[in-house]
Amino acid sequence: MRPLRTFGQNGCPNCLLFSECGGHPLPLIYRIGCANSAASVLGNTDDMHPNLEERFWELWRDTGGLADHSVSSLRPIETSGLPRYIPVLQNWHLWPAKPLALDVVSIPLFKVIGKLPGGGYGVRFPNGATLRRKFGLKEDTRIILRGVDHDPSIETFWAKHSCPGVLDALAALDLDVTIPNFSFFTCVTGFQIVRNRKRTLLCAERLAACRT
């Protein structure tokens, strides 16, 4: 008799999402299924766990499902002319006497977009020129916004980036953006890993769509 196919309750090869996940890297969890793993913390409802059925399907719908990872055309960053080393400006606390003589810099994405002083969530600068002045840069300095960051900022971005006008305002700055990274761990179910991979792809797709 063919083993019953479940969502991680009786071994990775019998999981309905096995082809997308590939199975847990730890042999024991691969054999018993990630839904039975003692490392899966049921109290953390931010992670997908099939034994928390209501939350599991809420997170499943949040990405439009986990079975399809296809996305529309993406826009790669133009790499010609980039130096081997790109300085990262972590903040605007430095006030140089004259604009920094830098042709290319990287700035954390979440210095540019996040919670606004007056409430709400959005882009903190009306245009690229204002942003360059704030960081003491030349008018023609190329800026690459670095999306890699800590989980709280990235999770807030995921929750808020679809609000009306948020990504359009970011695109209006006419800057390059590297996509936010959603973490991969071995202490969560494979469903959470697949969801984070899907969220990374969706962010890339949606950011690219705003630049077309």
C-alpha positions as CSV (number, residue, x, y, z in Angstrom):
1,M,0.0,0.0,0.0
2,R,1.3,3.5,-0.9
3,P,2.1,5.6,2.2
4,L,-0.4,8.3,3.0
5,R,0.6,11.7,1.7
6,T,0.4,14.4,4.3
7,F,1.8,17.8,5.1
8,G,5.0,16.7,6.9
9,Q,3.3,14.3,9.3
10,N,4.8,11.0,8.1
11,G,8.2,11.7,6.5
12,C,9.5,14.0,3.9
13,P,9.2,11.8,0.8
14,N,5.4,11.4,1.6
15,C,4.9,15.1,2.0
16,L,2.6,16.9,-0.4
17,L,5.2,19.7,-0.8
18,F,8.2,17.5,-1.1
19,S,9.0,18.4,-4.7
20,E,9.1,22.1,-3.8
21,C,10.9,21.7,-0.4
22,G,13.3,18.8,-1.1
23,G,13.1,17.5,2.4
24,H,14.7,18.5,5.7
25,P,18.5,18.4,5.8
26,L,18.6,16.5,9.1
27,P,18.2,12.7,8.5
28,L,16.0,12.1,11.5
29,I,13.5,14.9,10.6
30,Y,13.6,13.8,7.0
31,R,12.5,10.3,8.1
32,I,9.7,11.4,10.5
33,G,8.6,14.6,8.8
34,C,9.1,18.2,10.0
35,A,5.6,18.4,11.5
36,N,6.8,15.9,14.1
37,S,10.0,17.6,14.8
38,A,10.6,18.6,18.5
39,A,12.6,21.6,17.1
40,S,9.4,23.1,15.7
41,V,8.1,25.6,18.3
42,L,4.3,25.5,18.2
43,G,4.1,28.7,20.1
44,N,5.7,30.7,17.3
45,T,2.8,31.4,15.0
46,D,4.9,33.4,12.6
47,D,6.3,30.1,11.3
48,M,4.2,27.7,9.2
49,H,3.4,24.5,11.1
50,P,0.7,22.2,9.7
51,N,-0.4,21.3,13.2
52,L,-1.5,24.9,13.6
53,E,-4.1,24.5,10.8
54,E,-5.7,27.9,10.8
55,R,-2.5,29.9,10.9
56,F,-0.9,27.4,8.4
57,W,-3.5,28.2,5.7
58,E,-3.4,31.9,6.5
59,L,0.3,32.0,5.8
60,W,-0.2,29.7,2.7
61,R,-2.7,32.2,1.2
62,D,-0.4,35.1,2.1
63,T,1.9,34.1,-0.7
64,G,-0.7,32.8,-3.1
65,G,0.2,29.2,-2.3
66,L,3.5,27.4,-2.2
67,A,3.2,25.0,-5.1
68,D,3.9,27.6,-7.8
69,H,7.1,29.6,-7.7
70,S,7.0,31.1,-11.2
71,V,7.3,34.9,-11.4
72,S,7.3,37.3,-14.3
73,S,10.4,38.9,-15.8
74,L,12.8,40.4,-13.3
75,R,15.1,43.4,-13.8
76,P,18.8,42.7,-13.0
77,I,21.0,45.5,-11.7
78,E,23.2,47.0,-14.3
79,T,26.7,45.9,-13.2
80,S,28.8,47.6,-15.8
81,G,31.0,50.2,-14.3
82,L,30.6,49.0,-10.7
83,P,33.8,49.1,-8.7
84,R,35.0,46.0,-6.9
85,Y,34.4,47.7,-3.5
86,I,31.2,49.6,-2.8
87,P,31.1,51.5,0.5
88,V,28.0,51.1,2.7
89,L,26.7,54.2,4.4
90,Q,24.9,53.0,7.5
91,N,23.4,56.4,8.4
92,W,23.4,60.1,7.6
93,H,25.0,61.2,10.9
94,L,28.1,62.3,9.0
95,W,28.0,65.9,7.7
96,P,31.0,66.4,5.4
97,A,32.1,69.9,4.4
98,K,31.5,69.0,0.8
99,P,29.8,66.1,-0.9
100,L,31.6,62.8,-0.6
101,A,33.7,62.0,-3.6
102,L,32.0,58.7,-4.2
103,D,30.6,57.5,-7.5
104,V,28.7,54.5,-6.1
105,V,27.5,53.8,-2.6
106,S,25.2,51.3,-0.9
107,I,22.6,52.4,1.7
108,P,20.4,50.1,3.8
109,L,16.9,49.9,2.2
110,F,15.3,50.4,5.6
111,K,16.9,53.8,6.1
112,V,14.9,54.9,3.1
113,I,11.6,53.0,3.6
114,G,9.9,52.2,6.9
115,K,7.7,53.7,9.6
116,L,7.0,57.4,9.0
117,P,7.3,60.1,11.8
118,G,3.7,61.1,11.3
119,G,2.4,57.5,11.3
120,G,2.0,55.0,8.5
121,Y,4.6,53.2,6.4
122,G,6.4,54.5,3.3
123,V,9.4,56.1,1.7
124,R,11.1,58.8,3.8
125,F,12.4,60.9,0.9
126,P,10.4,62.7,-1.9
127,N,13.1,62.1,-4.5
128,G,16.6,60.9,-5.1
129,A,18.1,64.4,-4.9
130,T,16.8,64.9,-1.4
131,L,18.2,61.5,-0.3
132,R,21.6,62.3,-1.7
133,R,21.8,65.6,0.1
134,K,20.8,63.9,3.4
135,F,23.7,61.5,3.0
136,G,26.1,64.2,1.8
137,L,26.5,62.7,-1.7
138,K,27.2,64.2,-5.1
139,E,24.2,64.8,-7.3
140,D,25.2,62.0,-9.7
141,T,26.3,59.4,-7.1
142,R,24.8,56.0,-7.9
143,I,22.9,54.5,-5.0
144,I,22.2,50.8,-4.5
145,L,19.7,50.2,-1.7
146,R,20.7,47.0,0.2
147,G,17.7,44.9,1.1
148,V,19.6,42.4,3.2
149,D,18.8,43.2,6.8
150,H,17.5,41.9,10.2
151,D,14.2,40.0,10.3
152,P,12.0,42.6,12.1
153,S,12.5,45.2,9.3
154,I,12.0,42.7,6.6
155,E,8.9,41.3,8.1
156,T,7.4,44.8,8.4
157,F,8.3,45.4,4.8
158,W,6.4,42.2,3.8
159,A,3.4,43.3,5.8
160,K,3.3,46.8,4.4
161,H,4.9,46.8,0.9
162,S,1.6,46.1,-0.8
163,C,-0.1,49.2,0.7
164,P,-1.1,51.7,-2.0
165,G,1.7,53.8,-3.3
166,V,4.5,52.3,-1.2
167,L,6.5,50.6,-4.0
168,D,5.6,53.3,-6.5
169,A,7.2,55.9,-4.2
170,L,10.3,53.7,-3.9
171,A,10.5,53.4,-7.7
172,A,10.2,57.1,-8.1
173,L,13.6,57.5,-6.3
174,D,15.1,55.9,-9.4
175,L,17.6,53.8,-7.5
176,D,18.8,50.2,-7.7
177,V,17.5,47.9,-5.0
178,T,18.7,44.4,-3.9
179,I,15.8,42.4,-2.7
180,P,15.0,41.7,1.0
181,N,16.2,38.3,2.3
182,F,13.8,36.1,4.2
183,S,15.7,33.8,6.5
184,F,16.3,30.0,6.1
185,F,16.6,28.0,9.3
186,T,16.9,24.3,10.2
187,C,14.8,24.8,13.3
188,V,11.5,25.5,11.5
189,T,9.4,23.4,9.2
190,G,10.2,23.1,5.5
191,F,7.0,24.9,4.8
192,Q,8.4,28.1,6.4
193,I,11.6,27.8,4.2
194,V,9.5,27.3,1.1
195,R,7.3,30.3,2.1
196,N,10.4,32.5,2.6
197,R,11.8,31.5,-0.8
198,K,8.4,32.4,-2.3
199,R,8.3,35.7,-0.5
200,T,11.8,36.6,-1.8
201,L,10.7,35.9,-5.4
202,L,7.5,37.9,-5.0
203,C,9.4,40.9,-3.6
204,A,11.8,40.7,-6.6
205,E,8.8,40.5,-9.0
206,R,6.9,43.4,-7.4
207,L,9.9,45.6,-7.1
208,A,10.8,45.0,-10.8
209,A,7.2,45.6,-11.9
210,C,7.4,49.2,-10.4
211,R,10.3,50.0,-12.6
212,T,8.8,49.0,-15.9
